[in-house]
Amino acid sequence: MRILIVKLSAIGDVVQCLAALNALRTAWPDARITWAVGDAAAEVLRGNPLIDRLLVFPRSRWSGLLLRPGTWPGLFRETHDFFSALRADSYDIALDFQGLLKSGLLIGMCRARRKIGFAGQREGSSLFLNERLPPFDRDEHAVLRYLRLVRHLGVDVDEPAFPLWTGDKAHAEVRNILADLGIASKSIMVLTPGTRWKTKMWTCEGFARVADECRARWGLTPVVVGAPGDRPLARAIQSMARLPVMDLTGRTSLRTLAALYGRSKLVVSTDTGPMHIAAACDVPVVALFGPTAPWRTGPFGDIHRVVRLGLECSPCFMRNCPDPRCMTGITPERVLHEVERCLRSAGFE
C-alpha cells in the first residue's frame, strides 16, 4: 500500500492532521506513506517515524524567485525536481486534506489510483479528485473532518492520537535552556501570547496577571515563548508582572518548543499554531478565542479549556478590527478560573 497525504499548511492544521496519519499507519503498518507539506510546517513532520518520505513544497520561496528573472533557471530546476519526486511513486491512495488550488494541483499531478477529498472545496480543487466525499460542514472540527477522509477508507478511529515527534536533541536543548535560566524543576507554565492576526491578541496586562497568580498560588514558573518578533510582547509582560517571568522568545525551534510544552504543567495561549503543538503534547491548554471558532479549530481533547466571550459579532474571522472587544474584554479572572480547573483535573494543587 502506497499512500500520499497532501496537507501543506498551516502549522496548526498540519499538527491536527497527525491524527489521520496515526490512523492510517495503525491500519496499514507496512504501508509506504508520503506527506507533501509546505516549508513553513515541515519541521513539525521532519524525522517522524510514521512518515516514510517527506516532500517539502517551498511555495513561498518559489514565489520570491518568480519575481527575480535572473533566478528562473534555478527555479525551473527546483520545480522540475520537486514534481519529479512527486511522480516518482505510483500511489494507491492520494488524500487531499487541504482543499485549495495548490493542493489540488499536487493531487492532479501525482500518479494515484484513488484521489480522494471533499466535494465543493475552494478554488476548484475538487476538480482534481476522482473520488469525492460530500461537502463537509464548515462548523465541524478540523480533526473530525480529517478523520472522515480516513474513515471513508474503512479505517476505524476510536480515540484520535497526535504522534508529534521531537527527538532526543530537542529535549536536551530544553534541559540546557532551563538550566541556563536556573529553572531546575518541571513546575513551569508556558505563555504563548503571539499570533499573526492582531484580532487574536490578548492583552499583555492579562498575561502578566495570570503569570503572577500562577507563580503566587501554585508555585509555577511562567515562561513566555514565541518567534523573535514576539520579544516586545514578552518584555511588556515582564515589565507589567510583579513577579519574575522568563523570556524564551526566539530561542526555540518548533521541535524544541514541543519538548518544552511536554515538560510544562499548563499552557495559556492565543489561537495560534503552537497552541495545537501544545495540545498534541497532551498538556492542558487554556486557549483564548475571539474572532475565530473554537468548535472548528480549538485545541482537541477534553483536558483543554477555551475562554471566549461569545459576543454577537464573534466569530467574525476578521484580521483587523477597530474594537476587538472579543479579546480585550476577556478578564484575567476568567482565564485563571479555567487555569485552576485544568490544574485540578491534572491533579496539581
C-alpha positions in Angstrom: 0.0 0.0 0.0 1.4 3.4 -1.0 -0.4 6.5 0.4 0.1 10.2 -0.3 -1.0 12.8 2.2 -1.3 16.3 0.9 -1.5 18.8 3.8 0.7 21.8 3.1 -0.1 24.3 5.8 -0.5 25.9 8.3 1.4 24.6 11.4 -1.8 24.1 13.5 -3.6 22.4 10.6 -0.7 20.0 10.0 -0.5 19.1 13.7 -4.2 18.4 13.8 -3.8 16.2 10.7 -1.4 13.9 12.6 -4.5 12.1 13.9 -5.2 11.0 10.4 -1.6 9.9 9.9 -1.7 7.9 13.0 -4.9 6.2 12.0 -3.5 5.3 8.5 -0.3 3.9 10.0 -2.3 1.8 12.5 -4.5 0.4 9.8 -1.6 -0.3 7.4 1.6 -0.7 9.4 3.6 -1.8 6.3 2.3 1.0 4.1 4.7 3.5 2.4 3.4 6.9 3.5 4.5 10.1 1.8 3.5 13.5 3.1 3.6 16.7 0.9 3.9 19.7 3.2 4.8 23.4 2.9 8.2 24.6 4.0 6.8 26.6 7.0 5.3 23.5 8.6 7.9 20.9 7.5 9.8 21.0 10.8 6.7 19.6 12.6 6.9 16.4 10.5 10.6 16.0 9.7 12.0 12.8 11.3 8.6 11.5 12.3 9.0 7.6 12.1 5.4 7.2 10.9 6.3 9.0 7.6 8.5 7.2 5.0 9.1 10.2 2.8 8.6 13.9 3.3 8.1 16.1 0.2 8.6 19.8 1.1 6.7 22.2 -1.2 8.6 25.6 -1.0 5.8 27.8 -2.4 6.9 30.9 -0.6 10.5 30.5 -1.8 9.3 29.9 -5.4 7.1 32.9 -5.3 10.1 35.1 -4.3 12.2 33.6 -7.1 9.5 34.2 -9.6 9.8 37.9 -9.1 13.6 37.8 -10.0 14.1 36.8 -13.6 17.8 36.0 -13.1 16.8 33.1 -10.8 14.4 31.5 -13.2 16.8 28.8 -14.4 17.3 27.6 -10.8 13.6 27.9 -10.1 12.9 25.7 -13.1 15.3 23.1 -11.9 13.8 23.2 -8.4 10.2 22.8 -9.6 11.2 20.1 -12.0 13.0 18.1 -9.2 10.0 18.5 -6.9 7.4 17.3 -9.3 9.7 14.5 -10.5 9.9 13.4 -6.9 6.1 13.7 -6.5 5.6 11.5 -9.5 8.4 9.0 -8.7 5.9 6.8 -6.8 2.7 5.4 -8.0 0.2 5.7 -5.1 -2.8 3.5 -4.3 -4.4 6.4 -2.4 -3.8 10.2 -2.5 -5.7 12.2 0.1 -6.2 16.0 -0.2 -6.6 17.3 3.3 -6.0 20.9 2.2 -8.8 21.6 -0.3 -7.1 24.5 -2.1 -5.8 25.0 -5.6 -2.2 24.4 -4.5 -3.1 21.0 -3.0 -5.4 20.2 -5.9 -2.5 20.7 -8.4 -0.3 18.3 -6.5 -3.2 15.7 -6.4 -3.7 16.3 -10.1 -0.1 15.8 -11.0 0.6 12.8 -8.8 0.2 9.2 -10.1 -2.5 7.7 -7.9 -5.3 5.2 -8.5 -7.7 6.9 -6.0 -7.6 10.6 -5.5 -9.8 11.4 -2.5 -11.1 14.6 -1.0 -14.3 16.6 -0.3 -16.6 17.9 -3.0 -17.2 21.6 -3.2 -13.8 22.7 -2.0 -12.4 26.2 -2.6 -10.5 27.3 -5.7 -11.8 24.4 -7.7 -9.5 21.9 -6.0 -12.2 19.2 -6.1 -11.9 19.0 -9.9 -8.6 17.1 -9.5 -10.2 14.3 -7.5 -11.7 11.1 -8.8 -13.4 10.2 -5.5 -15.3 12.9 -3.7 -16.9 12.8 -0.3 -20.0 15.1 0.2 -19.1 18.7 1.2 -18.3 18.9 4.9 -20.0 21.1 7.5 -17.8 24.2 7.9 -18.5 24.1 11.7 -17.2 20.6 12.0 -13.9 20.4 13.9 -10.9 20.1 11.6 -9.7 16.9 13.3 -13.0 15.2 12.8 -13.1 16.4 9.2 -9.7 14.9 8.5 -10.7 11.6 10.1 -13.8 11.4 7.9 -11.4 11.0 4.9 -9.7 8.2 6.8 -13.0 6.5 7.7 -14.0 6.7 4.1 -11.2 4.1 3.6 -12.8 1.8 6.1 -10.4 2.7 8.9 -11.9 2.8 12.4 -10.7 5.5 14.8 -11.7 5.1 18.4 -9.5 7.8 20.1 -7.6 10.3 18.0 -3.9 10.5 18.8 -1.4 13.0 17.6 2.1 11.5 17.2 4.3 14.6 17.3 7.9 13.6 17.1 10.5 15.7 18.9 13.7 13.6 19.3 16.3 13.5 22.0 18.2 16.6 20.7 15.2 18.8 21.3 14.8 17.5 24.9 18.4 18.1 25.6 18.2 21.6 24.3 15.2 22.3 26.6 17.1 21.0 29.6 20.1 23.2 28.8 17.8 26.3 28.2 16.0 25.8 31.5 19.3 25.2 33.3 20.7 28.5 31.9 17.6 30.2 33.4 18.1 28.5 36.7 14.9 26.5 36.4 15.5 23.1 37.9 12.0 21.8 38.4 9.3 20.7 36.0 6.8 23.2 37.5 6.7 25.5 34.6 3.8 27.0 32.8 4.1 28.4 29.2 2.5 31.6 27.9 2.1 31.9 24.2 0.9 35.4 23.5 1.9 35.9 19.9 -0.3 35.4 16.8 -0.3 36.7 13.2 -3.8 38.2 13.5 -4.0 41.4 15.5 -7.6 40.5 16.4 -6.5 37.3 18.1 -4.2 39.1 20.5 -5.0 39.2 24.2 -3.6 42.0 26.5 -0.1 41.9 27.9 -1.6 43.1 31.2 -3.8 40.0 31.2 -0.9 37.6 30.6 1.1 39.4 33.3 -1.7 39.0 35.9 -2.1 35.3 35.0 1.7 34.8 35.3 1.8 36.5 38.8 -1.2 34.5 40.1 0.2 31.2 38.8 3.5 31.8 40.5 2.0 33.0 43.7 -0.8 30.5 44.1 0.7 27.3 42.6 4.4 27.9 42.5 4.6 27.7 38.7 7.4 29.4 36.8 5.9 31.4 33.9 7.8 31.2 30.6 6.9 33.2 27.5 7.6 31.6 24.1 7.3 32.8 20.6 9.2 33.9 17.5 11.8 36.6 17.6 9.2 39.1 16.6 7.3 38.3 19.8 10.1 39.7 22.0 8.3 43.1 22.6 5.3 41.1 23.9 7.5 39.2 26.3 9.2 42.3 27.5 5.9 44.1 28.0 4.6 41.1 30.0 7.8 41.1 32.1 7.5 44.8 32.8 3.9 44.5 33.9 4.3 41.5 36.1 5.1 41.8 39.8 7.0 38.5 39.9 9.7 37.2 37.6 8.7 35.9 34.1 11.1 34.1 31.9 11.5 35.1 28.3 12.3 32.3 25.7 11.0 34.1 22.6 13.2 33.5 19.6 15.1 30.7 21.4 13.1 27.7 20.4 12.5 25.9 17.1 9.1 24.2 16.6 10.6 20.9 17.8 12.2 22.4 20.8 9.0 24.2 21.6 7.2 20.9 21.6 9.7 19.5 24.0 9.3 22.5 26.3 5.5 22.1 26.2 5.9 18.5 27.1 7.7 19.5 30.3 5.1 22.1 31.4 2.1 21.8 33.7 0.0 24.2 31.7 -0.1 26.4 28.6 -2.1 29.6 28.2 -2.3 30.6 24.5 -4.0 32.6 21.9 -5.4 30.9 18.9 -2.1 30.1 17.0 -0.2 27.1 15.6 1.9 26.5 18.7 -1.4 26.1 20.7 -2.0 22.9 18.7 1.5 21.7 19.2 0.9 22.1 23.0 -2.4 20.2 22.7 -0.7 17.4 20.8 1.8 17.1 23.6 -1.1 16.2 25.9 -0.6 19.3 28.1 -3.6 21.1 29.4 -4.2 24.2 27.3 -6.2 27.3 28.2 -7.0 28.8 24.8 -8.2 32.3 24.3 -10.6 32.8 21.4 -12.3 35.8 19.9 -12.6 36.3 16.1 -12.3 32.6 15.3 -14.4 29.5 16.2 -13.0 27.0 18.7 -15.5 24.4 17.7 -13.7 24.4 14.3 -10.1 24.8 15.3 -9.8 24.8 19.0 -7.4 22.5 21.0 -8.8 19.0 20.5 -9.4 17.0 23.7 -11.3 17.0 27.0 -8.3 18.2 29.1 -8.3 21.7 27.4 -10.4 24.8 28.2 -11.5 27.6 25.9 -12.1 31.1 27.2 -14.5 33.0 24.9 -16.9 35.9 25.5 -19.4 34.8 22.8 -20.2 38.3 21.6 -22.9 38.6 18.8 -20.2 39.6 16.3 -18.0 36.6 17.1 -16.7 34.7 15.3 -16.2 37.2 12.5 -12.9 35.8 11.2 -11.6 39.3 10.6 -7.8 40.0 10.8 -8.4 43.7 11.6 -11.0 45.3 13.8 -11.1 48.8 15.3 -12.5 47.5 18.6 -11.5 43.8 19.2 -13.7 43.6 22.4 -14.0 39.8 21.9 -10.4 39.5 23.1 -9.6 42.7 25.1 -12.8 42.1 27.1 -11.5 38.7 28.5 -10.6 39.3 32.1 -7.7 37.6 33.9 -10.2 36.2 36.4 -11.9 34.2 33.7 -8.6 32.8 32.5 -7.5 32.0 36.0 -10.7 30.2 36.6 -10.0 27.9 33.7 -6.4 27.6 34.7 -7.5 26.3 38.1 -9.9 23.8 36.6 -7.1 22.5 34.4 -4.7 22.1 37.2 -7.2 20.4 39.5 -8.2 18.0 36.7 -4.5 17.2 36.3 -4.1 16.5 40.0 -2.0 19.6 40.6 -3.0 21.5 43.7 
